[in-house]
Amino acid sequence: MNEFILLMHNDARDSGLADSPAAWTAYLDALTSSGRFDGGSSIGTGRCSRRQSENVPEPTSISGFIRVRALSIEHAEEFLIGNPVYEAGGTVEVRELLKD
């Protein structure tokens, strides 16, 4: 199994659904029962830093992440079904976590 991270962006068309505690509970329960859920969290505001640069824009587009295990990126994309951000028309980025 490979590890993947689902990055939820803060661009959902229906913020009521994207932020619904009931929708998140149902989704996380389904992930947990799959046996391939490795946690996740909301992401708060922060700061970007770059050597020798004072004006780095604050990151605002990613609002949370979920870690899952899957055989392939296509298999990991199956975890988009039921994701409140995805179902609300928002962006969920799927990336493989490489073993460096």
N, C-alpha and C positions, 0 to 999 in steps of 0.2 A: 504494500500500500504506500502511496505517496501522500504527502501532506499538502494541503491547499489552504489559502486564506481567502475569504470572501470579504471584500471591502465595500461597505455600504456608503454611498455618496449621499450628500445632503441635497438632493434635487428631485425628490418625489413629487409627483403632481398632486397626489392626495395625501397631505400631511396627516390628516386624521387617521387614515389607515396605517401609514408608515409609523406613526407614534402610538398606535393602539396597544395598550398592555395586553388585552385579550388575544390579539393577533400574534403578538410576540410570544406569549405563553404557549399558544397552540403550536407555533412554529418550533420553538425550542424543545417542547415535549416530543414532537415528531423527530427532530434531530437526535435527541437523547435516545429515543427508542431504536434508532438506526444502528447504534453502537459505533458510529464513526464521528461523533461530535467531540471535539477536544477543547471546547470553551470559546469564549469571546467576550466582548465588552463594548459599551458605548465609548466614544472618544470625545473628550472635551476640547476646549480651545487650547492653543499652545503658541509656540513661537518657532520661527525658522531662523537659523543662524548660518552665516557664511563668512568665512574669513575675509576681511578687508571689504565688507559691504555692510552698510548701515540700513538700507531700505529693502529688506526682504519681506514680501507680503506674508501676512498671517495665513496659515493653512486653514481653510474652512470647508473644503469639499468632502472630506471623509468624516462620517459621523459614527462609524463603528466597524467592528470586524468579528468574524467567526472563523474558527479553525476546524477543518474536517479532514478525514482521510478518505481517499478514493483511488481507484486504479488508474484513472486518466482525468484530464481536464474536462472531457465530455461527461464523464461519470460525476465529477464534482459539480458540474453545472446542473445536475439533477437536484441539487440542494437549493437551487433558486426557487423551485416550486414551493409556494407558501411563504417565502420570505416577504415580510410586510413592505419593505422598501421596494422590492422588485414588483410585487403585486400592485403597489400604488403608483407604478409608472416610473420609478426611480432607477438609478444606475447601481448595479452591483457588479463589481469587478472581481473576477476570479483569477488568482495567481497561484502558481506552484511555489511552495517553500522548498528551495533547493538545499541539499545537504552539502555545504561548502567545507 
